[in-house]
Amino acid sequence: MTGKQLGMLAILAVLLLLVVLATLFFALDFFDGSLVPGLPIEPSTRTSGEVIGTPSPTAPGHQTSLSASNVPSWQGTETPGAVSTVHTSTPATQIATPSQTLTPPADICAMLDLRFLSATSNIAAWRLQNDSGVALTITRIEIDWPKSNDAIFNAFLDGKVIWSDEDLTPPTIMTTWIGDPEDRSVGRLSRVEFFFGTLAAPGGYDLYLWFENGCEISAAN
């Protein structure tokens, strides 16, 4: 072979080598996926520490790269569009218990007690007890007394004169009073006394008391 032919062969060999290299390079890029139609082109290298974010629902196809240190702790666990539930508590209702109201005794009159105490000198005395808790005012007194007592002149309640007159014939009815109504008021315990013209007999009395609320009580001796 001549030198000219050898030169041509060398040129052809170089061209063939270039074609082979170009073909090989094209084939590598083809199988890497970068030249496949319809596929997104991704960079061949990724920086360490970066993650590819989930595309936003409002911007399809858009990708956001975030540093791993800046990724929120909830990313990847919360479903987009999920409705959060708000828990509310109803305050306990306090029901007020009505305070107990004390009611007066059903029968105040039954809470009264009248008993003869003694006859000393010209005085005959009775004990009047009121357990109703309500102060009662005497409005009428009727006393039947022994004729041996001669006459009746005064009536006393707790040492205060509430009636004064002279009656020689029993029984004696008292409705006209001396002093204020408070002088005839009976609280818890009172003493009722009558003053006679002579020594008071130890027995033979009938005493009746009436009060402004309608109660009536009596004692015989």
C-alpha positions in Angstrom: 0.0 0.0 0.0 1.1 3.4 -0.7 1.5 6.2 1.7 -1.5 7.9 0.4 -3.6 4.9 1.1 -2.3 4.5 4.6 -3.2 8.1 5.3 -6.7 7.6 4.1 -7.1 4.5 6.3 -5.9 6.5 9.3 -8.4 9.3 8.6 -11.2 6.7 8.2 -10.2 5.0 11.5 -10.4 8.3 13.4 -13.8 9.2 11.9 -15.1 5.7 12.8 -13.8 6.1 16.3 -15.6 9.5 16.6 -18.8 8.0 15.3 -18.6 5.1 17.8 -17.9 7.5 20.7 -20.8 9.8 19.6 -23.1 6.7 19.4 -22.0 5.5 22.8 -22.6 8.9 24.4 -26.0 9.2 22.8 -27.0 5.7 24.0 -26.0 6.5 27.6 -28.0 9.7 27.6 -31.0 7.9 26.1 -31.1 5.2 28.8 -30.6 7.8 31.6 -34.0 9.0 30.6 -33.0 12.6 29.9 -34.0 12.3 26.2 -37.3 10.2 26.7 -40.2 12.4 25.5 -42.8 13.2 28.2 -40.5 12.7 31.1 -39.4 15.7 33.3 -35.7 16.4 33.1 -34.1 16.1 36.5 -30.6 17.1 37.4 -28.2 14.2 37.4 -26.8 15.2 40.8 -28.5 16.3 44.0 -27.0 18.2 46.8 -26.7 16.2 50.1 -29.2 17.3 52.7 -31.9 18.5 50.3 -35.3 16.9 49.9 -37.9 17.3 47.2 -41.1 18.9 48.5 -44.5 17.6 47.7 -46.1 19.7 44.9 -48.6 22.3 46.1 -52.2 21.5 45.3 -52.6 25.0 43.8 -49.5 24.8 41.5 -49.2 21.4 39.8 -45.8 20.4 38.7 -44.0 22.9 40.8 -41.3 21.4 43.0 -39.7 23.1 46.0 -36.4 22.1 47.5 -36.2 22.6 51.3 -33.3 22.0 53.6 -33.8 19.1 55.9 -33.4 21.4 58.9 -36.3 23.6 57.7 -38.8 20.9 57.0 -41.8 21.3 59.4 -42.2 18.4 61.8 -45.7 17.7 60.4 -44.7 17.5 56.7 -45.5 14.2 55.2 -47.9 13.2 58.0 -50.8 15.6 57.6 -53.3 15.0 54.8 -53.9 18.2 52.8 -57.4 19.6 53.2 -58.1 17.6 56.4 -60.5 19.4 58.8 -59.2 19.7 62.3 -61.6 18.9 65.1 -62.1 21.5 67.8 -63.1 20.0 71.2 -65.2 22.1 73.4 -66.3 21.4 77.0 -69.6 22.5 78.4 -69.2 24.1 81.9 -70.9 22.2 84.6 -74.2 23.6 85.6 -74.5 24.3 89.2 -77.9 23.8 90.6 -78.5 26.0 93.6 -80.3 24.2 96.5 -83.0 26.4 98.0 -82.3 27.2 101.6 -84.6 25.6 104.1 -87.2 28.0 105.5 -88.3 27.5 109.0 -92.0 27.3 109.3 -93.9 28.2 112.5 -95.6 25.3 114.4 -98.8 24.1 112.8 -100.7 24.8 116.0 -99.3 27.6 118.1 -102.1 27.2 120.6 -100.9 23.7 121.4 -97.5 25.2 122.4 -99.0 27.2 125.3 -99.2 25.9 128.9 -100.9 27.5 132.0 -100.5 26.1 135.5 -101.4 27.3 139.0 -98.4 28.1 141.2 -99.4 29.3 144.6 -101.6 31.4 146.7 -99.5 33.6 149.0 -101.1 36.3 151.2 -103.5 38.2 149.0 -101.8 37.0 145.7 -102.8 34.0 143.6 -100.2 33.2 140.8 -100.0 31.1 137.6 -97.2 30.2 135.3 -97.8 30.9 131.6 -95.3 29.2 129.2 -95.1 29.9 125.5 -93.0 27.4 123.4 -94.2 28.5 120.0 -91.4 31.0 119.5 -93.9 33.7 118.7 -94.7 36.5 121.2 -98.5 36.5 121.9 -100.5 39.4 123.4 -103.3 38.8 125.9 -106.6 40.4 124.8 -109.0 38.9 127.4 -108.9 37.4 130.9 -111.7 35.7 132.7 -111.2 34.4 136.2 -113.7 32.6 138.5 -112.4 32.9 142.1 -113.6 31.8 145.6 -116.0 34.2 147.3 -113.9 33.9 150.4 -111.3 36.1 148.7 -113.7 39.1 149.3 -112.9 41.1 146.1 -110.4 41.3 143.2 -108.5 44.5 142.5 -105.5 44.0 140.2 -104.0 41.7 137.6 -100.3 41.6 137.0 -98.1 40.1 134.2 -94.5 39.7 135.0 -94.9 42.3 137.9 -96.6 45.0 135.7 -100.2 46.0 136.4 -102.3 45.4 133.3 -105.7 45.7 134.9 -107.0 47.7 137.9 -110.6 47.8 139.2 -112.8 46.5 142.0 -115.1 43.5 141.5 -116.9 42.0 144.4 -118.7 39.2 142.6 -117.0 36.4 140.6 -116.4 35.6 137.8 -114.4 38.7 136.7 -113.9 39.5 133.0 -111.0 41.8 132.0 -110.9 43.6 128.6 -109.9 47.1 129.6 -106.2 47.5 130.1 -103.6 49.7 131.8 -100.3 50.4 130.1 -99.0 49.5 126.6 -99.9 46.4 124.6 -96.3 45.3 125.1 -97.0 44.9 128.8 -99.5 42.1 127.9 -97.1 40.4 125.5 -96.0 36.8 126.5 -92.6 35.6 125.3 -91.1 32.4 126.6 -92.2 32.3 130.2 -94.4 34.7 132.2 -96.1 34.9 135.6 -99.8 35.9 135.9 -100.9 37.2 139.3 -104.2 38.5 140.8 -104.6 40.7 144.0 -107.6 40.0 146.2 -109.1 41.9 149.2 -108.3 39.1 151.7 -106.0 36.1 151.9 -106.2 34.2 148.7 -107.7 30.7 149.0 -105.4 27.8 147.9 -108.0 26.5 145.5 -111.3 27.1 143.7 -110.1 29.1 140.7 -110.9 28.8 137.0 -108.6 31.0 134.8 -109.1 31.6 131.0 -106.8 33.6 128.8 -107.4 34.8 125.2 -104.7 36.0 122.8 -104.8 38.3 119.7 -104.1 35.4 117.3 -107.3 33.6 118.6 -105.6 31.1 120.9 -107.3 30.3 124.2 -105.9 28.5 127.2 -107.3 27.7 130.7 -106.4 26.1 134.0 -108.6 25.0 136.9 -107.6 24.7 140.5 
